[in-house]
Amino acid sequence: MFKYYSIILFLLCTTLVQAQSFNEKDVEPKQDSLKKRKLVKSLGNGYLPSKYFDADLRYLIKYNQYEGVRTGIGLVTNEAFSDKYRLNSYVVYGFRDHRFKYSLGGGIRLAEQTNTWLNLSYTDDLQETGSTKFLTDKRFFQFFEPRLLNINLFHKHITKSIALEHELSHKWIAETELSTSKIDPTYAYAFNVKEDSYKNFDITSAKIALQWSPFNSITTSQNKTKVTTEGYPKFSFQYTKSFNNVLGGDFNFSKLDFRTLCNIGNKKNAFSELTLVSGLAFGEIPLTHLYHAYPNNITKEKILQRFSVAGLNSFETMFFNEFFSDRFTTIQLKHYLKPFNISKSYQPQMVLITRYAIGDMKYPERHQNITFGSLEKGYTESGFELNKLLFGFGLSFTYRYGAYHLPSIDDNIALKFTFNITL
């Protein structure tokens, strides 16, 4: 597995060195400098631009426990192609499961002033069991996704969706979606409800999501308004309703999800980040659509056998598939100390971290052929990171304590790499 780490990290470091070289050539003509800044910005957002289509770098290469190496290509149209229509697609291949996955999608802009788009998509891919995504999340790109390396619990899904996204204002974003999904877990699992047992099933659901950014700074130029400074806190809300006997749906259930992000202080000096995530699910809801607490620890006996890469907002000492909940709350606090000013180009930074999770499940007996625990007693871990020691790499130490402290001291410790770069 470490050879795949090496391949991925080599590609990341190469990209970083190239991106940094753009910033070092200050003697270039102004026009060339602007082009290079634009290219660096595109790379930072995960795109390699061309005339009409941009390559989506999210699908270039990844690794997980089920697919092994996952590689492919994604393409999206840009404004040179059209400012009223857009197309997006990707195709990837998993070398361990020997299977292609793909998605086809497109959209039409209904109103320019409110940035209103009607989108359609068809996706045949995998999704991590217990994960939840907010519709209103902006595109989020990481050169390296640490948690993905160790995830082994996925479900296949074939999803058809129609969605409407709309800016109520530059502080309020809304999106709605109607979708149908055929779900097939890749692991031995049965969902028992109403004297029936389901090994695979269909989900028909409607979602509505809102994102509120009350402290964004906004400017207007040439009759166009844009956000110039991201303000905090930010709030995200999402409601999901699944329907039985509608477009083939098997279950009735509802989910309420909430998240708030808060930054306190100046990022150039010492500052703090607070992330609160909460979810509530009720009804006939299978494990695939319940909640985990973003664990990131491999089930191995020794500390060094569990040595991997720390995530951005994951519980580093919590083992994968250790807990699932139908109601949960997590709180994560990070305090970034002022960077050590060793030199202009070398400034490591220490981050102090505390995480807490609490949750429960009402009907654990419904979920067969899988063993997991409850978070009803409250889960706590704390530690620190020492980031940007060399080429964006650092070290992380985390300790598990409290109600879920394990008998063996070694099992409560997570020692990992960190990886942080900024373009």
N, C-alpha and C positions, 0 to 999 in steps of 0.2 A: 504493500500500500504506500510505503514511503517513496517509492519511485514515482508514483503519480503526484505526490506532493511536490517532488523535485521538478517535474515537468511543468506543473501549474505555476509554481513559484518562480521558475526561470522566465516564463512568459510574462508574469506580472512585473518582475524586476526590469526586464527589457523595456516594457511599456513605460515604466516609471522613469528610467534613465533617458529615454527618448523625449518624454514629456518635459523633464527637467531641463534638457538641453535647449528646448524652445525658449525657456525663460532666461537662459544665460546669454543668448546672442542679442544683446541690447544694441549693438551697432548696426543691425539690419535696418534697411529702409522701413519707413513707417508702415507702408502698405503690406509688406511681407510680414511685419510684426503683428499686424492686426489679423492677417490670415492665420498665422500660427496660434495666436490666442484663441481664435475661433475654433481651430482644430483641437487644441488642448481642452477647451470647454466641451466640445462634442465627445471627445474621448472620456472625459470625466463623467459625462452623462450616459456613457456606454454605447456611443455611436461612432462609426467610421463613415464620414460623409462622402457622397459622390454627387453627380449632377442631379439626378432625379430620385435616387434611392439611397438610403443610409443602411449600412450593415449594423445589425443589432448584436453587440458583443456579449450580451447575456448568455447567448447560446453557443458561444465558441467552444468552450471546454469546461466541464465540471466533473465532479466525482461524488458518488454516494455508494452506500453499501449494497444497494439492490441492483443498480445499473452498472456499477463499476465506472469506467470512463464514459461520460456522456458528452458527445460532441455534435455540432451541427452549425447551422447558419440561420440568422433571422434577417428579414428585410422589411423596411418601412418606407413609404413614400415621404418626400419632404415638400416644402412649399413651392419649390421650383416645378414639381410635378403638378400640384394643384393646391390652392388654398381653400377649396370647397369640398374636395373629396380626399380620402386617404385609404391606403391599403396596408395591411401588415400581415406577415406570415412568418412561420419558422418551421424547420424540420430538424430533428435531432435523432441520434442513434445511440442506444445503450449497448456497450460491448459485452456486458455480463448477462443481460436478459435477452440479447439478440433481437431487439425490437425497435422499429422506428416510431417516433411520436411527432405530431405536427399540429399546427393550428393555422387556420385561414380566417381573416377578418377584414373588415372595412368600415368606413363611416362616411356620413354626409353631414356637412355643417348646415344647420337650419337657421342660425342667427349669429352674425358676427359679433355684435355688441355684447351679447351675453355668453359668447363662446359655447353655444348649444350644439351638441353633436348627437346624431342617432347612429349607433354602432351595432353591427352584427358580427358574430363569431361562431366558428365551429372548431372544437379542440378535442384531440385525442392524446392524452398525456397521463402523467402521474401527479398525485398531490400527497403531501405528507399528512398522515392521519392525525387529527387533533389540531390542525393549524387553521387559523382564521385570517382572512385578508379583508381590509377595508376597501370598498370600491373607490373611495375618494383619495386614496393614497396616490400621491404623485409617483411617477416612475422613479424607482429606487434602484440604483446600480452600485454593486460592489465588485471591485476587481477580484475579490476573493471572498467566498461565502463559507466561513469556517464550519458552521453547524451542518451544512449539507454533506460534508465528508463522512459524517458518522450516522446519518439517518438511515434506518433500515425498515421503517414501517410506512409503507405507501399504499395507496389504493389507485387503481386505474379508473379513469373516468372519461367518458365521451360526453361532452357538454355542448349544447346549442344555446346561444343566448342572444337577446336583444336588449340594448341598454340605451338610456338617455342621460347625458351629462349636461349640466347647466350651472352657470355662475349666477347665483342670486345677487351677489355683489362681489367685490374683490376680497371680502372677508368671509363670505359664505359660499361654499361649493356644495352642490347636490348631485347625486347620481342615483338612478333607479335601474333595476335589471330584472328581467324575467328569464329564467333558464330551466332547461331540463337536462338531467344528467343520468347516465347509466354508470353505476358504481360497482366495481369488482375489486375487493381487497386482494392484495398480493400475498397475504398471510392467512393462515387457518383462522377463520372467524365466523361466528354465527350470531345473529341478532334475534333474540327470542322476544316476541311481543304478540299478545292476543292469541296464544297457543300456536302461533306460526313461527317457523325458524327461517331466517333469510341469510343466505351466504353471499348473495349479490342482490341489488335492488335498484329501483329508480327513484330519483328525487326531482320533484317539480317545485321550484321555489321562486319567490319574489323578494327582492331586497330594496331597501331605501337607505341611503347613507348621506350624512351631512358632515361637513368639516367647517369649523368656525375658527377663524384666526383674527380675534378682535384687535390685536395690537400690531398688525401689519402696517408698515408705512407705505403710502401710496402717492405717486406723482402722476400728473397728466401732461402729456406733450403731444402736440399735433392731433388733438382729439382722441388720443389713445391713453388709457389709464393702465399703469402697471405697478406691480409691487416692487419697491426698491429695497426694503428691509424686512426680513422675516421677524415678526414679533412673537413673544411668548407671554403666557401659555397658549397652546393650541389645543383644540378639542375635536374629537371625532366620535360620531354616533352612528350606529348601524342597526337596523331591524331586519331580520330574516324570517319569512313565513313559508313553511313547506306545506303543500296541499296533497291530501290523499284523494285518489281517483280523479285527478286533474292532469290531463296529458300523460297519463300512465304513472303518476306518482304513487308511491306505496305508503307514505307516512305523513301524519300531521305533527308538526312541531314548530316551535318559535325560538328565536335567539335574539337577545339584546346584547350589544357590544359597545363598550365605551373605552376611550383612551385619551389621556391628556399628556402633553409634553411641556416641560417647563425648564427654561435655562435661566440661571441667576448669575450675574457677573459678566466680566469682560473676557472673551475667549483668548485675548492676547496675554492675559494674566491668569489669576486663579478664578475658576468659575465652577458652578454646580449644575448637574442635569438631574431632573426628576422625571421618571416615567411611571405612570399608573395605568394599568390595563385591567379591565373587569369584564366578565361575561356571564350571562345567565341563559341557560337553555332548558326548555321544558317541553314535554310531550313525548312522542315516539321517536326518539332521536338515536341513531346508531353511533358507534364509537368514532366512525370516520368524521362526523360533524360535531363531536364534543371538543373539549379543550385539554391540551397539555399546558405546561408552564414554561415552555421553551428550554427543555433540558439540553445539556451538551456534554454528557459524561459517558464514556464507553464502559460497558460491563467487562472489566478485566481485573485481575487479582492485584497486580502491582501498580504503583504510582506511575512508573516509567512506561508501563504498557498502555496506560491511559493518556500518555503525553500526546497532545494534538494541538489544535489552534483554538484559542478562546473566541467566542462570539462577541457581538457588539452588545446585545441585550439578552443574553441567555444565562441560565443557572448552570454554572460550570461544575458544581459537585453533584447535581441531580442527574441520575442515570436515565438514559433513554427508556421510555415506556414504563417508568417507575410509577407515575401518577397520571390519572385522567380524572376529569371533573365535569359536571354539568353546571357548576357555578364556581367561579373563582375570581380572585383578585391578586395581582402582583404589583409590588412597589419596588422600584429600583432607584437607588440614589448613587450618583457618581460625583465625586469632588475632584476636580482637576487642579493640582497644584501648579504654581507658576513654573514654566519650563526652566530647566537648568541651562543657563546661558554659557555653555562651554565655549562655543564659537558661533559665528553667524550662521553656519550651515549645520551645526550639530547641537541640537537642543532637546535632549531626552526629557520626558515628562512623566511624573508619577500621578497615578489616579487611585483614590481611595474608594472602595465599592462596598455597598451593603444591599442585599436583596432579600425580599420577604414575599412568600406566597401562601395563600390560604384558599381552600376549596373543599368541595364535597360532591358526592354523587348519590342521587336518590334511589336508583334502581341498578346497582352494580351487577345483580344476578342476570340481567338481560343480556349481558355481553359474555359469550361463551368462547372457550378455547384460548383465552388470553388472561393473564394475571397482572393486576396492578393494584396500587394502594390509593388511599385517600389523603388529601391535604388538610383534613379538618383540624389538626393540631397546630398548623402553622409551620412553614418551612423557612429556615433562615440560613444565610451564608454571608460571609464578609471576606474581604481580601484587598489586594492591591494589584495594579499593573504598573510596570515600568516600560513605557512605550518609546518607540523610535530610537532604539539603541543602535541598530545597524540596518540600513536600507529599508526602513519602515518596520523592521521586526523588533519585538520586545518580549518581555516575560510577564506571566500572570501567576499569582498565587491566591487560591481561594480555600476557605475552610468552612465546613458544614457543622453547625452546632444547633442546640436547642432540642425540640421535641423529636426530630428525626435524625439526631446524632447516631452514628453507627458504632457498634462495639469495637471494631478494629480502627485504630487511629488512622491508618493508611487510607481506609475507604472514605474518610471525611476530607481528604486533601486532594485538590486539583492543581497540578502544576502544568502550565501550558505556554505556548508561544502566543504573542499578539501580533497583529499585522495592521498597520495604519499608514496610509499615504494620502496626500492631498494634492490635487492638481490645480 
